[in-house]
Amino acid sequence: MEVQVLSPSPDFEGESMQPHQERVVTELNELTEKHAKLGVFLQGATFKSLDVEEHARLTRQHAVMGEYAKILTDRIANFK
């Protein structure tokens, strides 16, 4: 499984990030890895063995993680 490491927009090239911006990039990279791993889990035998309610919770968690990643990506794209 390949995880894409994200960085600020090209307009940000050559500038150093503030500590809070570095934390956002780190957070996104960690979230992206967890989101991908959960996606793999959702395709596996263990997931299929779980009850319907747990299927719904995990599927919802995966969707929310994707939305959260989109927000962090947008924030990073707009770092100045």
Phi and psi restraints in degrees (range 20) as a CNS / XPLOR table:
assign (resid 1 and name C) (resid 2 and name N)
       (resid 2 and name CA) (resid 2 and name C) 1.0 -100.2 20.0 2
assign (resid 2 and name N) (resid 2 and name CA)
       (resid 2 and name C) (resid 3 and name N) 1.0 133.5 20.0 2
assign (resid 2 and name C) (resid 3 and name N)
       (resid 3 and name CA) (resid 3 and name C) 1.0 -113.1 20.0 2
assign (resid 3 and name N) (resid 3 and name CA)
       (resid 3 and name C) (resid 4 and name N) 1.0 126.7 20.0 2
assign (resid 3 and name C) (resid 4 and name N)
       (resid 4 and name CA) (resid 4 and name C) 1.0 -80.3 20.0 2
assign (resid 4 and name N) (resid 4 and name CA)
       (resid 4 and name C) (resid 5 and name N) 1.0 125.3 20.0 2
assign (resid 4 and name C) (resid 5 and name N)
       (resid 5 and name CA) (resid 5 and name C) 1.0 -90.0 20.0 2
assign (resid 5 and name N) (resid 5 and name CA)
       (resid 5 and name C) (resid 6 and name N) 1.0 123.8 20.0 2
assign (resid 5 and name C) (resid 6 and name N)
       (resid 6 and name CA) (resid 6 and name C) 1.0 -99.9 20.0 2
assign (resid 6 and name N) (resid 6 and name CA)
       (resid 6 and name C) (resid 7 and name N) 1.0 155.0 20.0 2
assign (resid 6 and name C) (resid 7 and name N)
       (resid 7 and name CA) (resid 7 and name C) 1.0 -142.0 20.0 2
assign (resid 7 and name N) (resid 7 and name CA)
       (resid 7 and name C) (resid 8 and name N) 1.0 171.5 20.0 2
assign (resid 7 and name C) (resid 8 and name N)
       (resid 8 and name CA) (resid 8 and name C) 1.0 -62.3 20.0 2
assign (resid 8 and name N) (resid 8 and name CA)
       (resid 8 and name C) (resid 9 and name N) 1.0 168.7 20.0 2
assign (resid 8 and name C) (resid 9 and name N)
       (resid 9 and name CA) (resid 9 and name C) 1.0 -62.1 20.0 2
assign (resid 9 and name N) (resid 9 and name CA)
       (resid 9 and name C) (resid 10 and name N) 1.0 159.0 20.0 2
assign (resid 9 and name C) (resid 10 and name N)
       (resid 10 and name CA) (resid 10 and name C) 1.0 -57.9 20.0 2
assign (resid 10 and name N) (resid 10 and name CA)
       (resid 10 and name C) (resid 11 and name N) 1.0 -28.7 20.0 2
assign (resid 10 and name C) (resid 11 and name N)
       (resid 11 and name CA) (resid 11 and name C) 1.0 -63.4 20.0 2
assign (resid 11 and name N) (resid 11 and name CA)
       (resid 11 and name C) (resid 12 and name N) 1.0 -17.8 20.0 2
assign (resid 11 and name C) (resid 12 and name N)
       (resid 12 and name CA) (resid 12 and name C) 1.0 -91.2 20.0 2
assign (resid 12 and name N) (resid 12 and name CA)
       (resid 12 and name C) (resid 13 and name N) 1.0 -7.3 20.0 2
assign (resid 12 and name C) (resid 13 and name N)
       (resid 13 and name CA) (resid 13 and name C) 1.0 -52.8 20.0 2
assign (resid 13 and name N) (resid 13 and name CA)
       (resid 13 and name C) (resid 14 and name N) 1.0 140.5 20.0 2
assign (resid 13 and name C) (resid 14 and name N)
       (resid 14 and name CA) (resid 14 and name C) 1.0 84.1 20.0 2
assign (resid 14 and name N) (resid 14 and name CA)
       (resid 14 and name C) (resid 15 and name N) 1.0 -13.0 20.0 2
assign (resid 14 and name C) (resid 15 and name N)
       (resid 15 and name CA) (resid 15 and name C) 1.0 -100.7 20.0 2
assign (resid 15 and name N) (resid 15 and name CA)
       (resid 15 and name C) (resid 16 and name N) 1.0 147.8 20.0 2
assign (resid 15 and name C) (resid 16 and name N)
       (resid 16 and name CA) (resid 16 and name C) 1.0 -90.4 20.0 2
assign (resid 16 and name N) (resid 16 and name CA)
       (resid 16 and name C) (resid 17 and name N) 1.0 145.8 20.0 2
assign (resid 16 and name C) (resid 17 and name N)
       (resid 17 and name CA) (resid 17 and name C) 1.0 -81.0 20.0 2
assign (resid 17 and name N) (resid 17 and name CA)
       (resid 17 and name C) (resid 18 and name N) 1.0 150.9 20.0 2
assign (resid 17 and name C) (resid 18 and name N)
       (resid 18 and name CA) (resid 18 and name C) 1.0 -72.9 20.0 2
assign (resid 18 and name N) (resid 18 and name CA)
       (resid 18 and name C) (resid 19 and name N) 1.0 157.0 20.0 2
assign (resid 18 and name C) (resid 19 and name N)
       (resid 19 and name CA) (resid 19 and name C) 1.0 -54.5 20.0 2
assign (resid 19 and name N) (resid 19 and name CA)
       (resid 19 and name C) (resid 20 and name N) 1.0 -39.8 20.0 2
assign (resid 19 and name C) (resid 20 and name N)
       (resid 20 and name CA) (resid 20 and name C) 1.0 -67.3 20.0 2
assign (resid 20 and name N) (resid 20 and name CA)
       (resid 20 and name C) (resid 21 and name N) 1.0 -31.5 20.0 2
assign (resid 20 and name C) (resid 21 and name N)
       (resid 21 and name CA) (resid 21 and name C) 1.0 -70.8 20.0 2
assign (resid 21 and name N) (resid 21 and name CA)
       (resid 21 and name C) (resid 22 and name N) 1.0 -40.1 20.0 2
assign (resid 21 and name C) (resid 22 and name N)
       (resid 22 and name CA) (resid 22 and name C) 1.0 -60.1 20.0 2
assign (resid 22 and name N) (resid 22 and name CA)
       (resid 22 and name C) (resid 23 and name N) 1.0 -39.4 20.0 2
assign (resid 22 and name C) (resid 23 and name N)
       (resid 23 and name CA) (resid 23 and name C) 1.0 -64.8 20.0 2
assign (resid 23 and name N) (resid 23 and name CA)
       (resid 23 and name C) (resid 24 and name N) 1.0 -37.0 20.0 2
assign (resid 23 and name C) (resid 24 and name N)
       (resid 24 and name CA) (resid 24 and name C) 1.0 -64.9 20.0 2
assign (resid 24 and name N) (resid 24 and name CA)
       (resid 24 and name C) (resid 25 and name N) 1.0 -43.0 20.0 2
assign (resid 24 and name C) (resid 25 and name N)
       (resid 25 and name CA) (resid 25 and name C) 1.0 -62.8 20.0 2
assign (resid 25 and name N) (resid 25 and name CA)
       (resid 25 and name C) (resid 26 and name N) 1.0 -44.7 20.0 2
assign (resid 25 and name C) (resid 26 and name N)
       (resid 26 and name CA) (resid 26 and name C) 1.0 -61.1 20.0 2
assign (resid 26 and name N) (resid 26 and name CA)
       (resid 26 and name C) (resid 27 and name N) 1.0 -44.4 20.0 2
assign (resid 26 and name C) (resid 27 and name N)
       (resid 27 and name CA) (resid 27 and name C) 1.0 -60.1 20.0 2
assign (resid 27 and name N) (resid 27 and name CA)
       (resid 27 and name C) (resid 28 and name N) 1.0 -44.3 20.0 2
assign (resid 27 and name C) (resid 28 and name N)
       (resid 28 and name CA) (resid 28 and name C) 1.0 -64.1 20.0 2
assign (resid 28 and name N) (resid 28 and name CA)
       (resid 28 and name C) (resid 29 and name N) 1.0 -43.2 20.0 2
assign (resid 28 and name C) (resid 29 and name N)
       (resid 29 and name CA) (resid 29 and name C) 1.0 -63.3 20.0 2
assign (resid 29 and name N) (resid 29 and name CA)
       (resid 29 and name C) (resid 30 and name N) 1.0 -41.2 20.0 2
assign (resid 29 and name C) (resid 30 and name N)
       (resid 30 and name CA) (resid 30 and name C) 1.0 -65.9 20.0 2
assign (resid 30 and name N) (resid 30 and name CA)
       (resid 30 and name C) (resid 31 and name N) 1.0 -43.4 20.0 2
assign (resid 30 and name C) (resid 31 and name N)
       (resid 31 and name CA) (resid 31 and name C) 1.0 -63.3 20.0 2
assign (resid 31 and name N) (resid 31 and name CA)
       (resid 31 and name C) (resid 32 and name N) 1.0 -41.8 20.0 2
assign (resid 31 and name C) (resid 32 and name N)
       (resid 32 and name CA) (resid 32 and name C) 1.0 -60.2 20.0 2
assign (resid 32 and name N) (resid 32 and name CA)
       (resid 32 and name C) (resid 33 and name N) 1.0 -41.9 20.0 2
assign (resid 32 and name C) (resid 33 and name N)
       (resid 33 and name CA) (resid 33 and name C) 1.0 -64.8 20.0 2
assign (resid 33 and name N) (resid 33 and name CA)
       (resid 33 and name C) (resid 34 and name N) 1.0 -45.4 20.0 2
assign (resid 33 and name C) (resid 34 and name N)
       (resid 34 and name CA) (resid 34 and name C) 1.0 -64.7 20.0 2
assign (resid 34 and name N) (resid 34 and name CA)
       (resid 34 and name C) (resid 35 and name N) 1.0 -39.8 20.0 2
assign (resid 34 and name C) (resid 35 and name N)
       (resid 35 and name CA) (resid 35 and name C) 1.0 -61.9 20.0 2
assign (resid 35 and name N) (resid 35 and name CA)
       (resid 35 and name C) (resid 36 and name N) 1.0 -44.1 20.0 2
assign (resid 35 and name C) (resid 36 and name N)
       (resid 36 and name CA) (resid 36 and name C) 1.0 -64.0 20.0 2
assign (resid 36 and name N) (resid 36 and name CA)
       (resid 36 and name C) (resid 37 and name N) 1.0 -43.1 20.0 2
assign (resid 36 and name C) (resid 37 and name N)
       (resid 37 and name CA) (resid 37 and name C) 1.0 -64.1 20.0 2
assign (resid 37 and name N) (resid 37 and name CA)
       (resid 37 and name C) (resid 38 and name N) 1.0 -40.6 20.0 2
assign (resid 37 and name C) (resid 38 and name N)
       (resid 38 and name CA) (resid 38 and name C) 1.0 -65.1 20.0 2
assign (resid 38 and name N) (resid 38 and name CA)
       (resid 38 and name C) (resid 39 and name N) 1.0 -38.5 20.0 2
assign (resid 38 and name C) (resid 39 and name N)
       (resid 39 and name CA) (resid 39 and name C) 1.0 -59.4 20.0 2
assign (resid 39 and name N) (resid 39 and name CA)
       (resid 39 and name C) (resid 40 and name N) 1.0 -40.8 20.0 2
assign (resid 39 and name C) (resid 40 and name N)
       (resid 40 and name CA) (resid 40 and name C) 1.0 -65.3 20.0 2
assign (resid 40 and name N) (resid 40 and name CA)
       (resid 40 and name C) (resid 41 and name N) 1.0 -43.9 20.0 2
assign (resid 40 and name C) (resid 41 and name N)
       (resid 41 and name CA) (resid 41 and name C) 1.0 -59.2 20.0 2
assign (resid 41 and name N) (resid 41 and name CA)
       (resid 41 and name C) (resid 42 and name N) 1.0 -39.4 20.0 2
assign (resid 41 and name C) (resid 42 and name N)
       (resid 42 and name CA) (resid 42 and name C) 1.0 -63.9 20.0 2
assign (resid 42 and name N) (resid 42 and name CA)
       (resid 42 and name C) (resid 43 and name N) 1.0 -16.4 20.0 2
assign (resid 42 and name C) (resid 43 and name N)
       (resid 43 and name CA) (resid 43 and name C) 1.0 -96.3 20.0 2
assign (resid 43 and name N) (resid 43 and name CA)
       (resid 43 and name C) (resid 44 and name N) 1.0 -5.1 20.0 2
assign (resid 43 and name C) (resid 44 and name N)
       (resid 44 and name CA) (resid 44 and name C) 1.0 -93.8 20.0 2
assign (resid 44 and name N) (resid 44 and name CA)
       (resid 44 and name C) (resid 45 and name N) 1.0 175.1 20.0 2
assign (resid 44 and name C) (resid 45 and name N)
       (resid 45 and name CA) (resid 45 and name C) 1.0 -66.7 20.0 2
assign (resid 45 and name N) (resid 45 and name CA)
       (resid 45 and name C) (resid 46 and name N) 1.0 -37.9 20.0 2
assign (resid 45 and name C) (resid 46 and name N)
       (resid 46 and name CA) (resid 46 and name C) 1.0 -61.3 20.0 2
assign (resid 46 and name N) (resid 46 and name CA)
       (resid 46 and name C) (resid 47 and name N) 1.0 -44.6 20.0 2
assign (resid 46 and name C) (resid 47 and name N)
       (resid 47 and name CA) (resid 47 and name C) 1.0 -59.1 20.0 2
assign (resid 47 and name N) (resid 47 and name CA)
       (resid 47 and name C) (resid 48 and name N) 1.0 -43.6 20.0 2
assign (resid 47 and name C) (resid 48 and name N)
       (resid 48 and name CA) (resid 48 and name C) 1.0 -63.8 20.0 2
assign (resid 48 and name N) (resid 48 and name CA)
       (resid 48 and name C) (resid 49 and name N) 1.0 -22.7 20.0 2
assign (resid 48 and name C) (resid 49 and name N)
       (resid 49 and name CA) (resid 49 and name C) 1.0 -84.2 20.0 2
assign (resid 49 and name N) (resid 49 and name CA)
       (resid 49 and name C) (resid 50 and name N) 1.0 -9.4 20.0 2
assign (resid 49 and name C) (resid 50 and name N)
       (resid 50 and name CA) (resid 50 and name C) 1.0 -81.7 20.0 2
assign (resid 50 and name N) (resid 50 and name CA)
       (resid 50 and name C) (resid 51 and name N) 1.0 160.7 20.0 2
assign (resid 50 and name C) (resid 51 and name N)
       (resid 51 and name CA) (resid 51 and name C) 1.0 -74.8 20.0 2
assign (resid 51 and name N) (resid 51 and name CA)
       (resid 51 and name C) (resid 52 and name N) 1.0 166.6 20.0 2
assign (resid 51 and name C) (resid 52 and name N)
       (resid 52 and name CA) (resid 52 and name C) 1.0 -59.0 20.0 2
assign (resid 52 and name N) (resid 52 and name CA)
       (resid 52 and name C) (resid 53 and name N) 1.0 -39.8 20.0 2
assign (resid 52 and name C) (resid 53 and name N)
       (resid 53 and name CA) (resid 53 and name C) 1.0 -64.6 20.0 2
assign (resid 53 and name N) (resid 53 and name CA)
       (resid 53 and name C) (resid 54 and name N) 1.0 -40.1 20.0 2
assign (resid 53 and name C) (resid 54 and name N)
       (resid 54 and name CA) (resid 54 and name C) 1.0 -69.6 20.0 2
assign (resid 54 and name N) (resid 54 and name CA)
       (resid 54 and name C) (resid 55 and name N) 1.0 -35.3 20.0 2
assign (resid 54 and name C) (resid 55 and name N)
       (resid 55 and name CA) (resid 55 and name C) 1.0 -56.1 20.0 2
assign (resid 55 and name N) (resid 55 and name CA)
       (resid 55 and name C) (resid 56 and name N) 1.0 -47.7 20.0 2
assign (resid 55 and name C) (resid 56 and name N)
       (resid 56 and name CA) (resid 56 and name C) 1.0 -63.3 20.0 2
assign (resid 56 and name N) (resid 56 and name CA)
       (resid 56 and name C) (resid 57 and name N) 1.0 -43.6 20.0 2
assign (resid 56 and name C) (resid 57 and name N)
       (resid 57 and name CA) (resid 57 and name C) 1.0 -63.9 20.0 2
assign (resid 57 and name N) (resid 57 and name CA)
       (resid 57 and name C) (resid 58 and name N) 1.0 -45.7 20.0 2
assign (resid 57 and name C) (resid 58 and name N)
       (resid 58 and name CA) (resid 58 and name C) 1.0 -68.4 20.0 2
assign (resid 58 and name N) (resid 58 and name CA)
       (resid 58 and name C) (resid 59 and name N) 1.0 -37.9 20.0 2
assign (resid 58 and name C) (resid 59 and name N)
       (resid 59 and name CA) (resid 59 and name C) 1.0 -65.4 20.0 2
assign (resid 59 and name N) (resid 59 and name CA)
       (resid 59 and name C) (resid 60 and name N) 1.0 -41.2 20.0 2
assign (resid 59 and name C) (resid 60 and name N)
       (resid 60 and name CA) (resid 60 and name C) 1.0 -65.2 20.0 2
assign (resid 60 and name N) (resid 60 and name CA)
       (resid 60 and name C) (resid 61 and name N) 1.0 -42.6 20.0 2
assign (resid 60 and name C) (resid 61 and name N)
       (resid 61 and name CA) (resid 61 and name C) 1.0 -58.3 20.0 2
assign (resid 61 and name N) (resid 61 and name CA)
       (resid 61 and name C) (resid 62 and name N) 1.0 -44.2 20.0 2
assign (resid 61 and name C) (resid 62 and name N)
       (resid 62 and name CA) (resid 62 and name C) 1.0 -61.3 20.0 2
assign (resid 62 and name N) (resid 62 and name CA)
       (resid 62 and name C) (resid 63 and name N) 1.0 -43.3 20.0 2
assign (resid 62 and name C) (resid 63 and name N)
       (resid 63 and name CA) (resid 63 and name C) 1.0 -64.6 20.0 2
assign (resid 63 and name N) (resid 63 and name CA)
       (resid 63 and name C) (resid 64 and name N) 1.0 -43.3 20.0 2
assign (resid 63 and name C) (resid 64 and name N)
       (resid 64 and name CA) (resid 64 and name C) 1.0 -66.9 20.0 2
assign (resid 64 and name N) (resid 64 and name CA)
       (resid 64 and name C) (resid 65 and name N) 1.0 -38.7 20.0 2
assign (resid 64 and name C) (resid 65 and name N)
       (resid 65 and name CA) (resid 65 and name C) 1.0 -61.1 20.0 2
assign (resid 65 and name N) (resid 65 and name CA)
       (resid 65 and name C) (resid 66 and name N) 1.0 -38.2 20.0 2
assign (resid 65 and name C) (resid 66 and name N)
       (resid 66 and name CA) (resid 66 and name C) 1.0 -64.3 20.0 2
assign (resid 66 and name N) (resid 66 and name CA)
       (resid 66 and name C) (resid 67 and name N) 1.0 -42.2 20.0 2
assign (resid 66 and name C) (resid 67 and name N)
       (resid 67 and name CA) (resid 67 and name C) 1.0 -64.9 20.0 2
assign (resid 67 and name N) (resid 67 and name CA)
       (resid 67 and name C) (resid 68 and name N) 1.0 -42.3 20.0 2
assign (resid 67 and name C) (resid 68 and name N)
       (resid 68 and name CA) (resid 68 and name C) 1.0 -61.2 20.0 2
assign (resid 68 and name N) (resid 68 and name CA)
       (resid 68 and name C) (resid 69 and name N) 1.0 -42.3 20.0 2
assign (resid 68 and name C) (resid 69 and name N)
       (resid 69 and name CA) (resid 69 and name C) 1.0 -62.4 20.0 2
assign (resid 69 and name N) (resid 69 and name CA)
       (resid 69 and name C) (resid 70 and name N) 1.0 -38.3 20.0 2
assign (resid 69 and name C) (resid 70 and name N)
       (resid 70 and name CA) (resid 70 and name C) 1.0 -62.7 20.0 2
assign (resid 70 and name N) (resid 70 and name CA)
       (resid 70 and name C) (resid 71 and name N) 1.0 -40.2 20.0 2
assign (resid 70 and name C) (resid 71 and name N)
       (resid 71 and name CA) (resid 71 and name C) 1.0 -64.8 20.0 2
assign (resid 71 and name N) (resid 71 and name CA)
       (resid 71 and name C) (resid 72 and name N) 1.0 -46.1 20.0 2
assign (resid 71 and name C) (resid 72 and name N)
       (resid 72 and name CA) (resid 72 and name C) 1.0 -63.7 20.0 2
assign (resid 72 and name N) (resid 72 and name CA)
       (resid 72 and name C) (resid 73 and name N) 1.0 -39.4 20.0 2
assign (resid 72 and name C) (resid 73 and name N)
       (resid 73 and name CA) (resid 73 and name C) 1.0 -61.6 20.0 2
assign (resid 73 and name N) (resid 73 and name CA)
       (resid 73 and name C) (resid 74 and name N) 1.0 -42.3 20.0 2
assign (resid 73 and name C) (resid 74 and name N)
       (resid 74 and name CA) (resid 74 and name C) 1.0 -63.8 20.0 2
assign (resid 74 and name N) (resid 74 and name CA)
       (resid 74 and name C) (resid 75 and name N) 1.0 -41.0 20.0 2
assign (resid 74 and name C) (resid 75 and name N)
       (resid 75 and name CA) (resid 75 and name C) 1.0 -61.6 20.0 2
assign (resid 75 and name N) (resid 75 and name CA)
       (resid 75 and name C) (resid 76 and name N) 1.0 -45.4 20.0 2
assign (resid 75 and name C) (resid 76 and name N)
       (resid 76 and name CA) (resid 76 and name C) 1.0 -64.5 20.0 2
assign (resid 76 and name N) (resid 76 and name CA)
       (resid 76 and name C) (resid 77 and name N) 1.0 -41.0 20.0 2
assign (resid 76 and name C) (resid 77 and name N)
       (resid 77 and name CA) (resid 77 and name C) 1.0 -61.1 20.0 2
assign (resid 77 and name N) (resid 77 and name CA)
       (resid 77 and name C) (resid 78 and name N) 1.0 -23.0 20.0 2
assign (resid 77 and name C) (resid 78 and name N)
       (resid 78 and name CA) (resid 78 and name C) 1.0 -106.4 20.0 2
assign (resid 78 and name N) (resid 78 and name CA)
       (resid 78 and name C) (resid 79 and name N) 1.0 13.1 20.0 2
assign (resid 78 and name C) (resid 79 and name N)
       (resid 79 and name CA) (resid 79 and name C) 1.0 -62.3 20.0 2
assign (resid 79 and name N) (resid 79 and name CA)
       (resid 79 and name C) (resid 80 and name N) 1.0 139.3 20.0 2
